Amino acid sequence: MSKTVIHTDKAPAAIGTYSQAIKAGDTVYLSGQIPLDPKTMELVDGFEEQTVQVFENLKAVAEAAGGSLADIVKLNIFLTDLSHFAKVNEVMGRYFQQPYPARAAIGVAALPKGAQVEMDGVLVLA
């Protein structure tokens, strides 16, 4: 099976040895996105704003792969403070409709660049 690298300037450039996403067959594996503004490569301020930026970054990569957030079948959310879980649910509700993707929310000690939230996911394209 061949692999295709997915890249878009509408999401932050990779800051390490990884691709924004890899497409293998009809499956797209989205790398973790933190709340970097793709134009400035700086973190946005505020938890809600960070969560929105992460979803916008994931959306941009999903679209570059030929899909959308609606094609995400698995979403992983990493939070440095699990007390923000309700806010993540509220923001996520702006981006997803039922059927919602399978999801995990994981509390972590730290994220790159001091981010408060990071997400990755898996899309299946029809």
JOVENKA-V483954 format. One record per residue. N is the residue number from 1. PHI is phi in whole degrees, 0 to 359 (* if undefined). OMEGA is omega in whole degrees, 0 to 359 (NA if undefined). D_FIRST is the distance of its C-alpha to the first C-alpha in Angstrom with 2 decimals. Layout:
# JOVENKA-V483954
N,PHI,OMEGA,D_FIRST  N,PHI,OMEGA,D_FIRST
This chain:
# JOVENKA-V483954
1,*,179,0.00  2,275,178,3.77  3,245,178,6.65  4,239,176,9.96  5,280,177,13.29  6,256,179,15.83  7,215,173,19.44  8,215,175,22.81  9,282,180,26.36  10,277,175,27.47  11,232,181,26.33  12,302,175,27.37  13,295,177,25.72  14,301,180,23.94  15,253,180,26.76  16,196,183,24.82  17,271,179,21.76  18,205,176,19.24  19,256,176,17.72  20,300,177,19.21  21,197,174,15.90  22,231,176,12.14  23,258,177,10.14  24,231,186,6.80  25,66,178,6.89  26,265,183,10.66  27,252,178,11.32  28,240,179,13.05  29,258,181,14.45  30,273,174,17.84  31,291,179,19.56  32,299,176,23.17  33,245,171,25.64  34,254,188,29.28  35,280,175,32.10  36,272,171,32.09  37,288,184,33.41  38,296,180,30.87  39,280,184,33.85  40,255,186,35.84  41,59,176,33.31  42,249,175,36.11  43,294,171,36.15  44,279,183,37.89  45,267,175,40.94  46,89,184,41.55  47,296,180,39.41  48,299,179,39.06  49,297,177,38.27  50,295,180,35.62  51,296,178,34.00  52,300,182,34.09  53,298,178,32.57  54,298,178,29.63  55,297,178,28.96  56,296,178,29.40  57,294,178,26.92  58,298,179,24.28  59,301,181,25.16  60,298,180,24.74  61,290,177,21.22  62,301,180,20.27  63,292,177,21.85  64,297,179,20.13  65,276,181,16.77  66,94,180,18.34  67,233,179,19.65  68,207,177,22.72  69,300,179,24.13  70,296,180,24.54  71,273,179,20.78  72,289,178,20.94  73,257,180,20.70  74,216,180,21.45  75,232,175,23.73  76,248,181,25.09  77,241,179,28.45  78,245,184,30.12  79,235,175,33.89  80,278,178,36.51  81,216,183,39.13  82,293,176,38.45  83,291,177,41.63  84,274,185,39.61  85,303,180,37.58  86,297,179,39.72  87,294,177,39.29  88,300,179,35.48  89,300,181,35.77  90,295,179,38.13  91,294,180,35.96  92,301,179,32.80  93,298,177,34.84  94,282,186,35.11  95,253,186,31.35  96,232,171,30.23  97,238,178,31.62  98,295,0,31.24  99,283,180,29.02  100,287,177,28.46  101,290,168,25.26  102,298,187,25.34  103,208,170,26.76  104,231,173,28.06  105,238,189,30.84  106,235,175,31.41  107,277,181,34.46  108,231,182,33.94  109,286,183,36.56  110,200,177,35.25  111,230,181,32.51  112,306,176,31.77  113,60,179,34.61  114,80,179,36.75  115,298,177,34.80  116,265,183,35.92  117,212,173,32.65  118,217,178,28.91  119,220,169,26.11  120,226,182,22.35  121,194,178,20.27  122,232,176,17.23  123,253,169,16.89  124,237,181,15.47  125,269,182,15.72  126,281,NA,17.29
